[in-house]
């Protein structure tokens, strides 16, 4: 059977994988600063080509380009697997906390250091090398392969939907492997079947055109008080959102979701110790806590500011107050509809003077655990890593819904990112052992996927 | 009558007043930075001496010294008038907005520019020159004169009470002229008979030992929400404070206070235009608005901060939230008692986890409009300025209560500080015409005070 040889090929070519990954790390590609984006796109295109993958640069307007890769399968031309990744990275600041140049790509034992080593150049290289191994060993791929590698993930993927809509046909596929997949502290890969959505807004209110001396608080209204009164109407102390109809579209967890959650390992004690807390919001624990992580909408104050916030005392009556609020959404909640509900709520409660600025609106996505693609991934993960954890949904948010909706395909996150690999932080690294296992995992997914229904 | 000659002497010696004021301005004395404090105290002492006033430096521990001045009266050794002033000034920053060196003391037409030109070196010099004019012209003073000139007023007078208590006998007097007195845009001097008190606290709460990703808001409590819920219990949207027994000790305005308020000119339209507001808190207007300014307690959010407050969106769950709240107090409210009421309230409402840091606690002070000292000042002000405005109480706060309580004497604010003279701001100035009028006013107050009951 050819898959064995393909996996042996992965083993033999790990030096090449490490070399190519270091080359990608050497090329800065910080989307937040538009640093090296085009150069990196071109380098990624060449990396694909050198691995035998057809590659081209796709551009819309002045948006950072997408690198598109494709290999057609002779064996099974009717099934297509798409890898979604990104070639951009987070800024490197604070640079003084790095032990090496962030773009050095230095190998130390089992680790490769550098910005993007895990997120997401490390994940990308495992997928490229999996395809390369098939091509080398068998002269082809078991199913059609597509790569969509964007350059704006670290700034919130503002144009991924534009690309998906424009290239809907080019990108059409039967399954998507997400850009990352976590591996926990016990080396168990987490297979995530979904992500939450997000509505991120800033509410601001001003009551006068300039700060005043606080002795005038008898006459001039205070915008910080106004925000307090408005916020109080949004959410109660148990975390329940008080906006009318907020939960109307929420679909409850299915039986199979709950079954998965029940066996999901969540170490409450470790978690509480990490954050120095004694009890969870609403005294949740056990299954209730896990259900919340996977499927509870939230209304979170991410930031609030008004007036004087420095050392000591200043008797000021501020002119303006601002609060950033992020609402996590769950499947079937539409960010635009929820925004309308928020606007309606504020109006109805008499806060029509509060301005709303929308930063993000992204729907949740979830793939049914009953989808055959899930079995393909589970069995591949068990084979390559020896164990796995299945997760109904990450508590986090990504542009997953754009893929499930526009491409109408199941999306699963599985990969090589060690949970303590310091992504987005100084001294980010990736683990070579996990890169190898993840590459093999991708090979087996391709093989399984080709032959499943 | 000798007072005429004394006033003529003031006219003749304006050059000397301007020269001495500029000399005081030349000497930096920024208490917030401990810059030039001792040098300035010494300069002030010498200025007093050069004007014929007995002077000495008083020190407690390492507190900035007080300059004490004294002239005994042969004519009326039974009545003592005390001038309270300060030789320290506000920081000069932002220095780039000054047209001249802040310590240059440059004269341009009717104006003298420089930090402290109005606040408070300008006020101080009028009092010194008033006494000097009496000494020059009559060889004595109509009543005993005392000067208490402190060096920490601009940082909240943290030790004035210590000095007043230690030197209670030395400072004993029958009337105090306050360190400032405002002159409005129509050149009307405002005679203030009181100041509000202040309780300034910072409330802080933390729910975890570090910031978390906001996806964890389903489990980790958010300190910003906690503050919102706590704040909501302190005050309603009309401005009414909801803390139990908060208003218990408030003494209502007397008939004579209301009479004064009725004739107090308050241009609501001008005020609203200045701040760009359409209506006052609680739709107050007319006498109600004036009553509030003079005698309504407040609970003001002076500053609030938690989480990410920069540009754009960050999905964070903050570890800590802080709010600065200032409560203005009115006569008979005891800051310590009110603090206990606040603490008790938070505990009763279940917010015992909220930490309280106390920055300031100062009681309100008010001198009865029926006190004969008030008539002395009114008639002097009318004579020197041609007009005056009587005010029950400033809406602001100062350490006035320490004087009324410890020295058991009436305190009145009257002086030369033009309301638009940019005190605490770049390009602070004083007006020479107002310095002259205020000096004459002080002369007449001394004369009236000596002969009144």
Interface residues (C-beta under 8 A of the other chain):
Chain A: X156 X196 X198 X200 X202 X207 X208 X209 X210 X212 X213 X214 X215 X216 X217 X218 X219 X220 X221 X222 X224 X225 X226 X228 X229 X231 X232 X235 X237 X239 X271 X275 X276 X277 X280 X281 X284 X289 X292 X293 X296 X298 X299 X300 X301 X302 X303 X304 X305 X306 X307 X308 X309 X312 X313 X314 X315 X316 X317 X318 X321 X322 X324 X326 X328 X359 X360 X394 X395 X396 X397
Chain B: X156 X196 X198 X200 X202 X207 X208 X209 X210 X212 X213 X214 X215 X216 X217 X218 X219 X220 X221 X222 X224 X225 X226 X228 X229 X231 X232 X235 X237 X239 X271 X275 X276 X277 X280 X281 X284 X289 X292 X293 X296 X298 X299 X300 X301 X302 X303 X304 X305 X306 X307 X308 X309 X312 X313 X314 X315 X316 X317 X318 X321 X322 X324 X326 X328 X359 X360 X394 X395 X396 X397
